[in-house]
Amino acid sequence: MAAVNVGTEETRLIILRGNSASGKSSIAAGLRDRFGRGLAVVGQDNLRRTVLRERDRPGASNIGLIDLTARYALDAGYHVVVEGILYADHYGAMLTRLRADHRGPTHGYYLDVPFAETVARHATKPIADEVNAEQLRDWYRTRDVLPDGVETVIGPDSVLDGTVDRVMLDTGLPRLPPVDR
């Protein structure tokens, strides 16, 4: 497949991956809160579970929809955060192509949280009554990082504000003044 350049040299692509309840959505929300308008959050859960109501499996339609949505937003001049569990074997090829095609800086992060911490954090989520620990165990993958060291691994000791600060600094996202957020 030939490369199709997307975005600009100024757009940032940020990929946040990790197990359920590892903090991906909270970090994405923190980035948006600090950056303001102009940052698109492409959430796997929203596209897969809400828009398509699809199960996570290899070759599923949400993989292409995530890719298409991220590319569209980058081409429209948005910085993009793609966030989700995004298993390496299901989503890795798509993420590799997206990284290769993006004209601007791309940064990947894998949130590495042990299973016991995943269960504890999950208990605080709105879907805690819908998903039990056994289901979490079925979904959980130990250090499911992408090949070639393209992701920075962030451990469970990194607090939310510190992680958001780190991603803002690493990616060069400017912190906008609080005018029109």
C-alpha positions in Angstrom: 0.0 0.0 0.0 1.5 3.4 -1.0 2.0 6.1 1.6 -0.7 8.7 1.7 0.6 11.7 3.6 -1.8 13.2 6.1 -1.7 16.2 8.3 1.0 18.9 8.2 4.4 19.3 9.7 2.8 21.2 12.5 0.1 18.6 13.5 0.8 16.3 16.3 -0.4 12.7 16.4 -0.5 11.1 19.9 -1.3 7.5 20.4 -2.3 6.3 23.9 -2.6 2.6 24.4 -2.9 0.3 27.4 -5.2 -2.1 29.2 -8.7 -1.2 30.4 -8.6 1.4 33.2 -5.0 2.3 32.6 -5.8 6.0 32.3 -5.9 6.6 28.5 -9.2 8.4 28.4 -8.3 10.6 31.4 -5.0 11.6 29.8 -6.7 12.4 26.5 -9.3 14.5 28.4 -6.5 16.2 30.3 -4.6 17.0 27.1 -7.8 18.5 25.6 -8.5 20.6 28.8 -5.0 22.0 28.8 -4.7 22.6 25.0 -8.2 23.8 24.2 -9.8 23.8 20.8 -8.0 22.2 17.9 -7.2 18.8 19.5 -9.4 15.9 18.3 -9.8 12.8 20.6 -10.4 9.7 18.5 -11.5 7.2 21.1 -11.6 3.5 20.3 -14.5 2.9 22.8 -16.6 5.6 21.2 -16.1 4.4 17.7 -16.2 0.7 18.4 -18.8 0.4 21.1 -21.0 3.4 20.6 -20.9 4.2 16.9 -20.6 0.7 15.5 -21.6 -1.4 18.5 -19.0 -3.9 17.5 -16.9 -6.5 19.4 -13.1 -6.1 19.3 -11.7 -8.7 16.9 -9.0 -8.8 14.2 -10.2 -7.1 11.0 -13.2 -5.4 12.6 -14.7 -2.3 11.0 -13.7 0.0 13.8 -10.0 -0.3 12.9 -10.6 1.4 9.5 -13.0 3.9 11.1 -10.3 4.9 13.7 -7.8 5.3 10.9 -10.1 7.3 8.7 -11.3 9.6 11.6 -7.7 10.3 12.7 -6.6 11.0 9.1 -9.6 13.3 8.5 -8.9 15.3 11.6 -5.2 15.6 10.9 -5.9 16.8 7.3 -8.3 19.3 8.8 -5.4 20.7 10.8 -6.3 19.2 14.2 -3.8 17.7 16.5 -5.0 14.1 17.2 -5.1 11.8 20.2 -5.9 8.2 19.3 -6.7 6.4 22.5 -7.8 2.9 23.3 -6.8 -0.6 24.3 -5.8 -1.0 20.7 -4.3 -4.5 20.9 -1.0 -4.7 19.0 -2.1 -7.7 17.0 -5.4 -6.1 15.9 -4.5 -2.5 15.5 -0.7 -2.5 15.0 -0.6 -2.5 11.2 -3.1 0.3 11.0 -1.2 2.4 13.6 2.1 1.7 11.8 0.7 3.0 8.5 -0.9 6.0 10.3 2.5 6.9 11.9 4.3 6.5 8.6 1.9 8.6 6.7 1.7 11.5 9.2 3.8 14.5 8.1 4.2 15.9 11.6 5.6 14.6 14.9 4.0 11.3 16.2 4.3 10.1 19.7 3.2 6.8 21.2 2.6 5.9 24.8 1.8 2.6 26.4 0.3 2.8 29.9 1.6 -0.2 31.7 -0.6 -0.9 34.7 -0.6 -4.3 36.6 -3.8 -6.3 36.6 -4.6 -5.7 40.3 -4.4 -2.0 39.7 -6.6 -2.4 36.6 -9.3 -4.1 38.7 -9.1 -1.4 41.4 -9.3 1.5 38.9 -12.1 -0.2 37.0 -14.2 -0.4 40.2 -14.5 3.5 40.0 -15.7 3.6 36.4 -19.4 4.0 35.3 -19.3 0.5 33.6 -18.1 -1.3 36.8 -21.4 -3.0 37.2 -21.4 -4.2 33.6 -17.9 -5.7 33.4 -16.6 -8.0 36.1 -13.0 -9.0 37.0 -13.2 -12.2 35.0 -14.0 -10.2 31.8 -11.2 -7.8 32.6 -8.8 -10.8 33.0 -9.9 -12.0 29.5 -9.1 -8.5 28.0 -5.9 -8.0 29.9 -2.6 -8.3 28.1 0.8 -7.9 29.8 2.9 -5.2 28.2 1.3 -5.4 24.7 3.7 -2.8 23.2 4.1 -2.2 19.6 7.4 -3.5 18.0 10.5 -1.4 17.3 10.3 0.7 20.5 7.9 3.2 19.0 6.1 3.8 22.3 7.2 5.3 25.6 6.1 3.0 28.4 4.5 4.8 31.4 4.2 2.9 34.6 1.4 2.8 37.2 3.3 5.3 39.5 2.9 8.2 37.1 0.0 10.4 38.3 -2.5 11.8 35.9 -1.3 15.5 36.0 2.3 14.4 35.7 1.5 12.2 32.7 -0.4 15.0 31.0 2.4 17.4 31.7 4.9 14.9 30.2 2.9 14.3 27.1 2.4 18.0 26.6 6.2 18.6 26.9 7.2 15.5 24.8 4.9 16.4 22.0 5.5 20.2 22.0 1.8 20.9 22.4 1.6 24.5 23.4 -0.5 25.3 26.5 -3.0 27.9 25.3 -4.1 30.8 27.5 -7.6 30.3 29.0 -9.5 32.4 26.5 -11.7 30.4 24.2 -11.5 26.8 25.4 
